[in-house]
Amino acid sequence: MRLEWGTIVKTVNLTFVFSLLNFALLVWLLKRIVYKRALGWLDARRELEQKRVATARELEARAQALVQESEQKLAQANHQAQRILEEAQAQAQAILRQAREEARAQAQRIVREAEEAAARAKEEALAELKRAYAELVILGARQVLAREVRPEDHLRLLSELAGQLDARLLS
């Protein structure tokens, strides 16, 4: 079989035209069915990603605002804690000062009471000493009056009386 040039060109042209039509039909079908859906899916995906990016930026801005707010609250809390600490120290100093004043007043009261007790004890001791002295004088006078006094007896009685006085005063 021999092919001629004209036949080859017609066969080629028809094949070429048929291939072009098939290609065009395929492109139209792809564009109409597949590409449209694929592009729609890609557009939806792009919009979704844009929404996610916008949401992420919004969340980042909120997070930044929350961080700033937290830092401000922390600074306020630190300031308030410092103020409370200073007030507590001032109250502690006041309580300490008051305790010192109360201790000083109590010490003065104790010293005053001790001085008063010592003065009473001194007065009681002097009163007791006076009673003991009076008793000794009465005893000495009784002994003197009970007998006749000679100068030797008188000296002896006086020395006994002085010894008794010294013994009572020393004890």
C-alpha positions, 0 to 999 in steps of 0.5 A: 500500500502506497500512501500519497502525499495528499492522503497523508496530509488529509489523514494528518489534518483530520487526525490533528483536527480530531486531536484538537477537538478532543483537547478542546473538549477535554480542556472545556470539561476540565475547566467546567468540572474539575478546575472549577471545583479545584479552584473553588476548593482552593479559593475556599482554602485561601479564605479559610487560611485568611480567616485563620490568619486574621483570627490568629492576629486578633488572638495575638492582639488580645494576648498582648493586651492580656499580657499588658493588663497582667503586667499592670495588675502585677505592678499594682499588686507589688505596689499594694504588697509593698504598701501593706508591708510598710504599714505592717512595719509601722504597726509593728514599730508602734506596738513595740513602742507601746510595749516598751512604754507599758514595760517602763510604766510597769517597771516604775510601778513595781519600783514604786511599790517596792519602795513603798513596801521597803518604807513600810518595812522600815517603819514596822522595824522602827516600831518594833525596835521602839517596842523592844526598847520600851520593853527593855526600859520597863524591864530595866526599871522594874529590876531597878525598882525591885531592889536597892540600887548600889553603884556597882549594881547600877553599872552592872544593870546598865551593862546588861541592859546595853547588852540586851539592847545590842542583842535585840538590835542586831538580831 
